[in-house]
Amino acid sequence: MANWFECKVRYDKTQENGSIKKVTEPYLVDALSITEAVARMTEEMTPFVSGEFLVSSAKSTKIAEIFWDDSADKWYLVKVAFITIDEKTAAEKRSVSQILVAGSSFKGAYDNFMENMQSTMADFEIVSITETLYMDVYKVQSSDQKPAEAPQA
């Protein structure tokens, strides 16, 4: 199971008009600890940020799952209540989970969520869908995705 950490990165960003502005942007990274999250965030940002930058904060999140869409450019947080019935008391019980969903729009995120939930047998109800400020999400790279080594001379 993935452990998702929200990291905020502070750096000088060149604006469209050419001016430079100090910004703090949130990212999501899969890591085993906060220390690893900061290290991975530093590794991911180094090629893209010219000059100095700082991972100003890192905290764990309650995101249970992520539904990806490579064509999407925004991230939406879907709070979903899974509904179960207690067999003894016949009482309805709801357990709320947070799922991060990629989408180009609100409707795109909703469609992506519903498409990914088709295979579930559980009853559920969407509590809320909110657009997040996440700039990007970095999942753990498996061992077969490591860059190729340079050939030996």
WOPE-V977443 format. One line per field, one symbol per residue. ss: DSSP state (h for helix, s for strand, l for the rest). phi: phi as a letter, one per 20 degrees, with the letter a starting at -180 (. if undefined). psi: psi as a letter, one per 20 degrees, with the letter a starting at -180 (. if undefined). Layout:
ss->???
phi->???
psi->???
//
This chain:
ss->lllssssssssssslllllssssssssssslllhhhhhhhhhhhhhllllllssssssssllsssssllllllssssssssssssllllllssssssssssssllhhhhhhhhhhhhlllllssssssssslllllssllllhhhllllllll
phi->.fdededdddbedeefenfdcfcccecccebebfffffffffffegfddenebcefbbbfcdfebcdebfeeccccedecdedcdfffdmeecdcecdceceaebgffffffffffegeeeffbcfeaccfdegfacdefeffedfffffffe
psi->pqoppppppprppprhjiqpppqopqrpqprhrhghggghggghhgiippaqrpnhqpqqrkphqpoqohiqjrppopppoppqpphgikqpppppqppppqqirghgggggghghihiqiqprppgqppprjphrporpprhijqqqqqqp.
//
